[in-house]
Amino acid sequence: MKYTFLEVFRGKKVLVTGHTGFKGAWLCLMLHKIGAQVSGFALSPPTNPSLYHVANVDACVDSTIGNIQDYNALRSTLERVQPDAVIHMAAQALVLQSYENPVDTYSTNVLGTVHLLEAVRHVAGIKAIVNVTTDKCYENNEWMWGYRENDRLGGYDPYSNSKACSELVTSSFINSFFNKDTYNEHGVAVATARAGNVIGGGDWAKNRLIPDFIRAISEGEEIVIRNPLAIRPWQHVLEPLAGYLNVLSKLLTDGPKYSGAWNFGPNDTETKNVEWIISALCNKWGGNASFKLDDNVHPHETQSLKLDISKAKSLLEWKPKWDIGTTLENIVEWHKAFYEKKDMQSVCNQQIDDYLNA
């Protein structure tokens, strides 16, 4: 299925907060490829190496380096850029880091959302916003079926809870300032997007499964996995990005009809546990790739997490395209190309082409 909605973005000005991060960099490349005028507001890339640098994403983006906690800097950027639409991805996105620094996690993820939505209130011309949160925003009952968009929000750890708070902030701003009933007055349509565990080439974050695997391989070591039976809705990063753009395009063309929350995850048959993922990666990488279990005690993390994506499948022009095997093959291909010193922007663009035309 080739996505036709992407034509909406030709010539449109789209601002991405968090554009220097892993997901943000991929999103900027995708937006640039489909003809959007892309700008970004974010801190400097959070890792070294980073996808933003190795794929030369800066060449595709009007980039502003700033902190989402700085309201004046964010509003000034919006006033300068005058975007048609905004995708809000700036976040502290790691569970373990949220235990180490909960104050910064809440400041970034909650107050950052307030800052963005408040700035949009005062900058004319912005028609659509997608606030990207997480699948972990739900109150987790460790059940084996997928969470739906109308299930109770919660979050055990500071990261997950802060994203539930970001959802509540967004809901309040919709009700108070961007209400559907007064759309003709304010002209802004807002949605939130909740994605599963995204994986793909170019992620070097700490305490994430795939980056830990890549680091271990590059250093000739075994990867140590801390939670082998944890079940997650793994998906290639391009899958939810296509979902975000789908919702954003609907908000631009149809207004608040598509406001609200949206889940983006894999088909239920593609949801695997950590040990399955690492075993499959070792097989696809070849050589001496191997793993072992970590017996140390770690902070609480959810054991079972699945998303119900029937709403997106039914109401949007979106469905998962790549199965988990294809996803892992693309990750291995990307990182082997990186170690072979290939042009990584070209590698990214080829994978974006392959995905969009699948």
Phi and psi in degrees as a GROMACS rama.xvg file:
@    title "Ramachandran Plot"
@    xaxis  label "Phi"
@    yaxis  label "Psi"
@TYPE xy
-90.0582  128.62  LYS-2
-73.1464  124.218  TYR-3
-94.8468  -19.7781  THR-4
-65.1353  -19.737  PHE-5
-63.1254  -20.7121  LEU-6
-63.2466  -19.6027  GLU-7
-60.6248  -28.6522  VAL-8
-89.676  -2.94492  PHE-9
-62.022  118.274  ARG-10
81.5084  -6.77743  GLY-11
-76.8819  145.777  LYS-12
-93.9339  117.155  LYS-13
-122.149  125.026  VAL-14
-101.053  132.038  LEU-15
-113.587  118.32  VAL-16
-83.9122  143.946  THR-17
77.6297  27.0221  GLY-18
-70.8509  -15.201  HIS-19
-88.651  -6.89508  THR-20
-80.3157  178.902  GLY-21
-58.9777  -56.9245  PHE-22
-66.7511  -39.7298  LYS-23
-62.3801  -39.7814  GLY-24
-65.5055  -44.8613  ALA-25
-60.3652  -41.4593  TRP-26
-63.7416  -41.3602  LEU-27
-62.2589  -41.6478  CYS-28
-63.6639  -40.7422  LEU-29
-66.2534  -45.2738  MET-30
-61.741  -43.2056  LEU-31
-62.0221  -39.7392  HIS-32
-66.1051  -31.3268  LYS-33
-96.041  11.3872  ILE-34
96.8917  10.1919  GLY-35
-80.091  155.688  ALA-36
-92.8002  110.504  GLN-37
-102.944  131.244  VAL-38
-126.332  161.608  SER-39
-144.637  152.674  GLY-40
-136.001  118.828  PHE-41
-168.989  167.693  ALA-42
-68.3177  169.286  LEU-43
-59.9215  157.439  SER-44
-49.28  136.342  PRO-45
-78.8407  -10.5533  PRO-46
-134.313  161.919  THR-47
-137.607  110.32  ASN-48
-73.0694  169.682  PRO-49
-137.854  150.436  SER-50
-60.1647  -37.7854  LEU-51
-56.4712  -40.5468  TYR-52
-82.5995  -47.5695  HIS-53
-69.2022  -25.5725  VAL-54
-99.4345  9.79923  ALA-55
52.2982  44.4584  ASN-56
-65.0597  -28.5003  VAL-57
-56.0891  -28.7198  ASP-58
-70.384  -15.3312  ALA-59
-104.347  -1.71165  CYS-60
-132.827  140.409  VAL-61
-82.911  95.728  ASP-62
-96.7792  133.498  SER-63
-119.2  122.047  THR-64
-88.6968  118.421  ILE-65
-164.918  169.311  GLY-66
-103.418  129.314  ASN-67
-61.0766  -18.4973  ILE-68
-77.7606  -9.08808  GLN-69
-97.1343  93.6149  ASP-70
-59.0908  -44.9205  TYR-71
-63.347  -41.0553  ASN-72
-65.8644  -40.4321  ALA-73
-65.4391  -47.4014  LEU-74
-62.9714  -39.8007  ARG-75
-60.6725  -39.325  SER-76
-65.7302  -44.5275  THR-77
-60.9987  -41.1828  LEU-78
-64.9809  -36.7436  GLU-79
-72.0041  -44.7782  ARG-80
-77.1114  -36.5992  VAL-81
53.8033  57.7593  GLN-82
-72.4916  155.932  PRO-83
-78.4469  -31.4089  ASP-84
-149.815  157.371  ALA-85
-132.59  135.463  VAL-86
-113.827  116.939  ILE-87
-94.1386  107.925  HIS-88
-124.384  -5.11594  MET-89
-62.1828  124.809  ALA-90
-165.523  157.751  ALA-91
-90.9066  111.798  GLN-92
-111.396  13.9191  ALA-93
-114.768  129.77  LEU-94
-61.201  -51.3411  VAL-95
-64.6281  -36.2915  LEU-96
-66.7475  -29.2877  GLN-97
-69.178  -28.4635  SER-98
-69.8854  -36.7324  TYR-99
-74.6432  -33.3551  GLU-100
-141.767  72.5727  ASN-101
-65.9144  -33.7749  PRO-102
-63.1621  -46.536  VAL-103
-65.7457  -35.7518  ASP-104
-61.0214  -48.54  THR-105
-68.3664  -39.3736  TYR-106
-60.6319  -43.5411  SER-107
-71.7611  -49.6693  THR-108
-81.3353  -29.5874  ASN-109
-97.3647  -59.3024  VAL-110
-65.4322  -31.7952  LEU-111
-59.6778  -39.763  GLY-112
-65.8607  -42.2608  THR-113
-58.652  -45.7312  VAL-114
-59.7154  -44.7712  HIS-115
-63.9968  -50.3046  LEU-116
-65.7739  -36.647  LEU-117
-66.7323  -40.9767  GLU-118
-62.917  -40.4133  ALA-119
-61.441  -34.3919  VAL-120
-57.5007  -29.3558  ARG-121
-109.728  5.81312  HIS-122
-117.917  113.417  VAL-123
-70.327  150.188  ALA-124
100.129  -14.853  GLY-125
-78.4419  122.968  ILE-126
-104.338  -23.0751  LYS-127
-149.07  142.216  ALA-128
-136.362  133.908  ILE-129
-118.115  119.741  VAL-130
-95.4662  115.843  ASN-131
-87.8577  118.943  VAL-132
-110.524  -114.066  THR-133
-167.905  158.707  THR-134
-66.2287  -20.42  ASP-135
-80.6103  3.0365  LYS-136
-75.7216  -11.4634  CYS-137
-80.0267  149.816  TYR-138
-69.4443  112.175  GLU-139
-88.1518  124.594  ASN-140
-103.67  7.7745  ASN-141
57.1007  30.7454  GLU-142
-89.2979  170.162  TRP-143
-97.1802  0.545099  MET-144
-106.052  165.881  TRP-145
-78.6889  146.04  GLY-146
-77.5822  138.442  TYR-147
-100.65  161.534  ARG-148
-60.7242  -23.766  GLU-149
-97.5634  8.77794  ASN-150
-73.5578  159.678  ASP-151
-63.3624  136.417  ARG-152
-83.361  156.483  LEU-153
-168.623  -110.659  GLY-154
109.57  114.967  GLY-155
-74.4982  -52.1584  TYR-156
-89.2769  164.715  ASP-157
-58.298  -38.2253  PRO-158
-62.2063  -54.3559  TYR-159
-60.3711  -43.1665  SER-160
-65.9924  -38.661  ASN-161
-63.8089  -32.6803  SER-162
-74.5707  -32.3391  LYS-163
-63.9073  -39.9673  ALA-164
-62.7524  -39.4074  CYS-165
-61.7453  -37.6297  SER-166
-63.2783  -43.3245  GLU-167
-66.4202  -39.658  LEU-168
-58.7715  -45.9527  VAL-169
-62.027  -43.3082  THR-170
-60.6589  -41.1655  SER-171
-64.7222  -42.6337  SER-172
-66.225  -36.104  PHE-173
-62.074  -48.9787  ILE-174
-63.9904  -39.8245  ASN-175
-87.0434  -36.5002  SER-176
-126.278  -26.6174  PHE-177
-121.244  42.3311  PHE-178
-65.5636  142.27  ASN-179
-60.4117  -35.2271  LYS-180
-69.8682  -20.6897  ASP-181
-115.299  25.4217  THR-182
-57.3693  -36.8062  TYR-183
-63.0484  -19.9725  ASN-184
-88.2802  -45.4127  GLU-185
-98.0734  -29.7547  HIS-186
70.0678  20.9179  GLY-187
-117.373  127.682  VAL-188
-111.781  133.89  ALA-189
-129.232  137.955  VAL-190
-139.037  161.698  ALA-191
-118.181  152.558  THR-192
-129.713  128.465  ALA-193
-117.52  109.997  ARG-194
-109.554  157.977  ALA-195
-78.2226  -163.225  GLY-196
-71.6962  107.999  ASN-197
-88.2417  137.526  VAL-198
-135.525  156.721  ILE-199
168.524  174.691  GLY-200
-66.3489  141.436  GLY-201
94.42  10.1753  GLY-202
-97.4782  118.492  ASP-203
-119.704  22.8972  TRP-204
-66.4022  152.522  ALA-205
-80.0055  150.88  LYS-206
59.511  34.667  ASN-207
-121.054  146.923  ARG-208
-61.2009  -54.2379  LEU-209
-67.0944  -46.4316  ILE-210
-59.5204  -38.0812  PRO-211
-63.0757  -38.2262  ASP-212
-63.556  -46.8837  PHE-213
-63.2305  -42.5561  ILE-214
-61.3842  -44.4353  ARG-215
-62.3035  -43.3303  ALA-216
-60.9966  -45.3382  ILE-217
-65.7171  -24.9664  SER-218
-101.551  6.83251  GLU-219
67.6076  29.9657  GLY-220
-115.431  165.026  GLU-221
-77.0659  143.223  GLU-222
-81.2462  138.793  ILE-223
-103.791  121.265  VAL-224
-107.17  134.897  ILE-225
-96.9089  -15.4752  ARG-226
-146.074  67.6654  ASN-227
-62.836  -26.1008  PRO-228
-97.2529  2.10864  LEU-229
-66.0195  129.672  ALA-230
-100.332  130.681  ILE-231
-136.049  153.156  ARG-232
-83.7074  73.7496  PRO-233
-64.9737  139.373  TRP-234
-156.62  148.398  GLN-235
-63.8506  144.28  HIS-236
-55.7984  -30.7766  VAL-237
-67.6416  -24.0117  LEU-238
-63.3951  -57.4428  GLU-239
-68.4495  -30.4588  PRO-240
-60.2191  -41.3902  LEU-241
-62.8907  -35.5032  ALA-242
-64.9897  -44.0862  GLY-243
-60.5275  -44.6755  TYR-244
-67.374  -33.4765  LEU-245
-61.3726  -50.3499  ASN-246
-62.0581  -44.1658  VAL-247
-60.6899  -40.6998  LEU-248
-64.8955  -37.3829  SER-249
-66.9929  -39.2897  LYS-250
-64.4123  -36.8027  LEU-251
-69.4237  -38.42  LEU-252
-94.1781  -30.4891  THR-253
-120.325  2.66851  ASP-254
66.7382  -144.882  GLY-255
-72.4291  -1.0662  PRO-256
-55.5429  -30.0159  LYS-257
-108.249  17.1348  TYR-258
-66.4805  165.345  SER-259
109.276  -167.325  GLY-260
-97.4302  146.268  ALA-261
-137.619  132.645  TRP-262
-93.0004  139.398  ASN-263
-133.269  113.695  PHE-264
-150.763  -176.181  GLY-265
-80.8143  168.517  PRO-266
-62.4446  150.872  ASN-267
-57.7619  -33.0525  ASP-268
-68.9591  -16.0832  THR-269
-94.4248  -0.959771  GLU-270
-78.7921  120.897  THR-271
-128.28  162.451  LYS-272
-88.0296  169.344  ASN-273
-59.3842  -44.1314  VAL-274
-63.7074  -37.484  GLU-275
-62.4798  -44.3061  TRP-276
-61.8569  -48.0382  ILE-277
-68.2578  -38.5228  ILE-278
-61.8327  -43.1172  SER-279
-65.4682  -40.1138  ALA-280
-63.0585  -43.473  LEU-281
-58.4531  -43.2275  CYS-282
-64.9619  -40.6012  ASN-283
-73.5925  -31.9235  LYS-284
-74.2397  -38.9767  TRP-285
79.7752  -166.487  GLY-286
65.496  -136.158  GLY-287
-102.028  19.9124  ASN-288
-59.7405  129.032  ALA-289
-155.337  170.514  SER-290
-143.582  163.917  PHE-291
-143.936  162.822  LYS-292
-89.8297  143.988  LEU-293
-94.9706  121.68  ASP-294
-91.5184  -0.700338  ASP-295
-71.3356  159.946  ASN-296
-86.2875  132.054  VAL-297
-125.329  160.3  HIS-298
-57.8385  157.146  PRO-299
-58.0061  135.21  HIS-300
-136.965  148.57  GLU-301
-59.2029  138.397  THR-302
-86.7831  -44.768  GLN-303
-126.502  128.653  SER-304
-150.28  120.126  LEU-305
-134.186  154.385  LYS-306
-115.465  141.076  LEU-307
-90.0569  115.766  ASP-308
-107.265  18.8974  ILE-309
-65.3994  -30.9202  SER-310
-63.7935  -47.9047  LYS-311
-64.6505  -39.6323  ALA-312
-63.9315  -38.2213  LYS-313
-79.7601  -41.5733  SER-314
-104.624  -13.7753  LEU-315
-116.558  161.228  LEU-316
-85.3953  67.729  GLU-317
-152.355  141.667  TRP-318
-161.496  155.889  LYS-319
-60.7797  137.647  PRO-320
-105.739  -39.8244  LYS-321
-102.692  129.587  TRP-322
-76.4078  174.205  ASP-323
-65.171  -32.0557  ILE-324
-63.8985  -46.4576  GLY-325
-62.8923  -40.5141  THR-326
-58.9112  -49.1736  THR-327
-66.9722  -35.9524  LEU-328
-61.9297  -40.2243  GLU-329
-67.9422  -34.93  ASN-330
-65.7849  -46.2617  ILE-331
-61.8155  -45.3685  VAL-332
-59.4896  -43.6108  GLU-333
-61.9482  -49.0511  TRP-334
-73.0804  -31.7389  HIS-335
-66.7378  -37.4931  LYS-336
-63.2387  -38.0998  ALA-337
-62.132  -45.8883  PHE-338
-69.7127  -21.4215  TYR-339
-88.1591  5.15778  GLU-340
60.9618  39.6961  LYS-341
-79.8554  169.595  LYS-342
-72.8258  105.245  ASP-343
-75.8857  -24.4699  MET-344
-65.2216  -39.15  GLN-345
-65.1222  -39.4008  SER-346
-62.9464  -45.443  VAL-347
-60.51  -46.9704  CYS-348
-62.3388  -35.3213  ASN-349
-66.2426  -42.77  GLN-350
-66.6635  -35.4673  GLN-351
-63.9211  -43.5324  ILE-352
-59.0571  -48.557  ASP-353
-58.457  -41.3376  ASP-354
-69.332  -50.5533  TYR-355
-64.7808  -28.5168  LEU-356
-96.8232  2.70502  ASN-357
